[in-house]
């Protein structure tokens, strides 16, 4: 953001927001997928985070309701 301001103090909060925006919030609001599966973010990620691996791991998690 301009001026170096960051609305989310912790790295884990920024990471969570990035994923939820691409995979949930945008779809809920506009009924369209923001992620098209091109893999560009995997190549460009400075921390070598593979979005597909994260999504697949999340699918394996059992949430108690």
N, C-alpha and C positions, 0 to 999 in steps of 0.2 A: 504494500500500500504506500501511497505517497507519504513522504515524511518519515518513513520507517515505522509507522504505527502498526501494531499488530493487535487485532481484536481478540485473539485467543492467546492467552499467556503461555500455555504449555504446548510443546511439540506434539504430544499425543492428542490434544484437542484439535490442533490444526489437521493432523493426519485423519482423525475421525471425520471431521467436517468435509474434507476433500472427498473421501469415499462416499459418505452419505449424500453429498450434493450430486455426485455423478450417478449414483446407483439408486437413490430413493427420492430425495426431495424434488429434483427436476422432473422426474417422471410423475410424481403425485401432482405437481402444479400444472405441467404442460402436456401430460399424457404422451410423452415422447422420451426415448432413451438418449441420454447425453453421451454415454459411452458407446462407441460404435465397434469396439473391439479391434482397433487398428494396431495396437501394441506400441504406438509412438511414445506413450508415457513410460512404458517399461524400459525402452531404449534410452530415454532422456533422463530417467530418475538418477540423481546423484548418489542415492543410497541403495541402488539396485533393488528397489521394491517391485516385485512382480504382482501387479494388480490381479491377474488371473489366479495366482496361487493364494492370495489373500481371500478372494471371493470363494474359492473352493474350500479353504479351511473354515470360513464362516458357515458354509453350508453344512459342514460336518458337526457343528456345535449344536448340542441339544439345549434348548432353553426351557426351564421349568416355568410353566404358566400358573 
